[in-house]
């Protein structure tokens, strides 16, 4: 499953999990249909919708050395009511 690189686990994404929404970092060339198919096959849930956003690489300087952050793409996946994706593996 090269399409779903990693989940985004932040306070905001954890609160979105209460509304059946989950965030993933995906390749910049992935489309919504591919992302939905990957989530459905990997987590065995029904995907209702997929929203994506692209974050452009930002030019940063550290101690006089100029560099650029990588461009990323995030996917917000909404699953069907009553279904969950458990990233923690049941740890409470």
Contact map, one row per residue, 1 for C-alpha under 8 A:
11111000000000000000000000000000000001000100000000000000000000000000000000000000000000000000
11111000000000000000000000000000000000000000000000000000000000000000000000000000000000000000
11111000000000000000000001100100011001000000000000000000000000000000000000000000000000000000
11111110000000000000000111100000001001100000000000000000000000000000000000000000000000000000
11111110000000000000000111100000000000000000000000000000000000000000000000000000000000000000
00011111000000000000000111000000000000000000000000000000000000000000000000000000000000000000
00011111100000000000011110000000000000000000000000000000000000000000000000000000000000000000
00000111110010000000011110000000000000000000000000000000000000000000000000000000000000000000
00000011111011000000001000000000000000000000000000000000000000000000000000000000000000000000
00000001111111000000000000000000000000000000000000000000000000000000000000000000000000000000
00000000111111100000000000000000000000000000000000000000000000000000000000000000000000000000
00000000011111110000000000000000000000000000000000000000000000000000000000000000000000000000
00000001111111111000111000000000000000000000000000000000000000000000000000000000000000000000
00000000111111111100000000000000000000000000000000000000000000000000000000000000000000000000
00000000001111111110000000000000000000000000000000000000000000000000000000000000000000000000
00000000000111111111110000000000000000000000000000000000000000000000000000000000000000000000
00000000000011111111110000000000000000000000000000000000000000000000000000000000000000000000
00000000000001111111100000000000000000000000000000000000000000000000000000000000000000000000
00000000000000111111100000000000000000000000000000000000000000000000000000000000000000000000
00000000000000011111110000000000000000000000000000000000000000000000000000000111111100000000
00000000000010011111111000000000000000000000000000000000000000000000000000011110000000000000
00000011000010011001111100000000000000000000000000000000000000000000000000011100000010000000
00000011100010000000111110000000000000000000000000000000000000000000000001111000000000000000
00011111000000000000011111000000000000000000000000000000000000000000000001111000000000000000
00011111000000000000001111100000000000000000000000000000000000000000000111100000000000000000
00111100000000000000000111110100001000000000000000000000000000000000000111100000000000000000
00111000000000000000000011111100000000000000000000000000000000000000000110000000000000000000
00000000000000000000000001111100000000000000000000000100000000000000001110000000000000000000
00000000000000000000000000111110000000000000000000000000000000000000000000000000000000000000
00100000000000000000000001111111011000000000000000000000000000000000000000000000000000000000
00000000000000000000000000001111111000000000000000000000000000000000000000000000000000000000
00000000000000000000000000000111111100000000000001110000000000000000000000000000000000000000
00000000000000000000000000000011111110000000000000000000000000000000000000000000000000000000
00100000000000000000000000000111111111000000000000000000000000000000000000000000000000000000
00110000000000000000000001000111111111100000000001000000000000000000000000100000000000000000
00000000000000000000000000000001111111110000001011000000000000000000000000001000000000000000
00000000000000000000000000000000111111111000000000000000000000000000000000000000000000000000
10110000000000000000000000000000011111111100000000000000000000000000000000000000000000000000
00010000000000000000000000000000001111111111101000000000000000000000000000000000000000000000
00000000000000000000000000000000000111111111111000000000000000000000000000000000000000000000
00000000000000000000000000000000000011111111100000000000000000000000000000000000000000000000
10000000000000000000000000000000000001111111000000000000000000000000000000000000000000000000
00000000000000000000000000000000000000111111100000000000000000000000000000000000000010000000
00000000000000000000000000000000000000111111110000000000000000000000000000000000000000000000
00000000000000000000000000000000000000111011111000000000000000000000000000000011001110000000
00000000000000000000000000000000000000010001111100000000000000000000000000000011001000000000
00000000000000000000000000000000000100110000111111000000000000000000000000001111000000000000
00000000000000000000000000000000000000000000011111000000000000000000000000001111000000000000
00000000000000000000000000000000000100000000001111100000000000000000000000001110000000000000
00000000000000000000000000000001001100000000001111110000000000000000000000111100000000000000
00000000000000000000000000000001000000000000000011111000000000000000000000111000000000000000
00000000000000000000000000000001000000000000000001111100000000000000000011110000000000000000
00000000000000000000000000000000000000000000000000111110000000000000000011100000000000000000
00000000000000000000000000010000000000000000000000011111000000000000001111000000000000000000
00000000000000000000000000000000000000000000000000001111100000000000001111000000000000000000
00000000000000000000000000000000000000000000000000000111110000000000011100000000000000000000
00000000000000000000000000000000000000000000000000000011111000000001111100000000000000000000
00000000000000000000000000000000000000000000000000000001111100000001111000000000000000000000
00000000000000000000000000000000000000000000000000000000111110000111100000000000000000000000
00000000000000000000000000000000000000000000000000000000011111000111100000000000000000000000
00000000000000000000000000000000000000000000000000000000001111111110000000000000000000000000
00000000000000000000000000000000000000000000000000000000000111111100000000000000000000000000
00000000000000000000000000000000000000000000000000000000000011111000000000000000000000000000
00000000000000000000000000000000000000000000000000000000000011111100000000000000000000000000
00000000000000000000000000000000000000000000000000000000000011111110000000000000000000000000
00000000000000000000000000000000000000000000000000000000001111011111000000000000000000000000
00000000000000000000000000000000000000000000000000000000001110001111100000000000000000000000
00000000000000000000000000000000000000000000000000000000111100000111110000000000000000000000
00000000000000000000000000000000000000000000000000000000111100000011111000000000000000000000
00000000000000000000000000000000000000000000000000000001110000000001111100000000000000000000
00000000000000000000000000010000000000000000000000000111110000000000111110000000000000000000
00000000000000000000000011110000000000000000000000000111100000000000011111000000000000000000
00000000000000000000000011110000000000000000000000011110000000000000001111100000000000000000
00000000000000000000001111000000000000000000000000011110000000000000000111110000000000000000
00000000000000000000001111000000001000000000000001111000000000000000000011111000000000000000
00000000000000000000111100000000000000000000000001110000000000000000000001111100000000000000
00000000000000000000111100000000000100000000001111100000000000000000000000111110000000000000
00000000000000000001110000000000000000000000001111000000000000000000000000011111000000000000
00000000000000000001100000000000000000000000111110000000000000000000000000001111101100000000
00000000000000000001000000000000000000000000111100000000000000000000000000000111111000000000
00000000000000000001000000000000000000000000000000000000000000000000000000000011111000000000
00000000000000000001000000000000000000000000000000000000000000000000000000000001111100000000
00000000000000000001000000000000000000000000110000000000000000000000000000000011111110000000
00000000000000000001000000000000000000000000100000000000000000000000000000000010011111000000
00000000000000000000010000000000000000000010100000000000000000000000000000000000001111100000
00000000000000000000000000000000000000000000000000000000000000000000000000000000000111111100
00000000000000000000000000000000000000000000000000000000000000000000000000000000000011111000
00000000000000000000000000000000000000000000000000000000000000000000000000000000000001111110
00000000000000000000000000000000000000000000000000000000000000000000000000000000000001111110
00000000000000000000000000000000000000000000000000000000000000000000000000000000000001011111
00000000000000000000000000000000000000000000000000000000000000000000000000000000000000011111
00000000000000000000000000000000000000000000000000000000000000000000000000000000000000000111
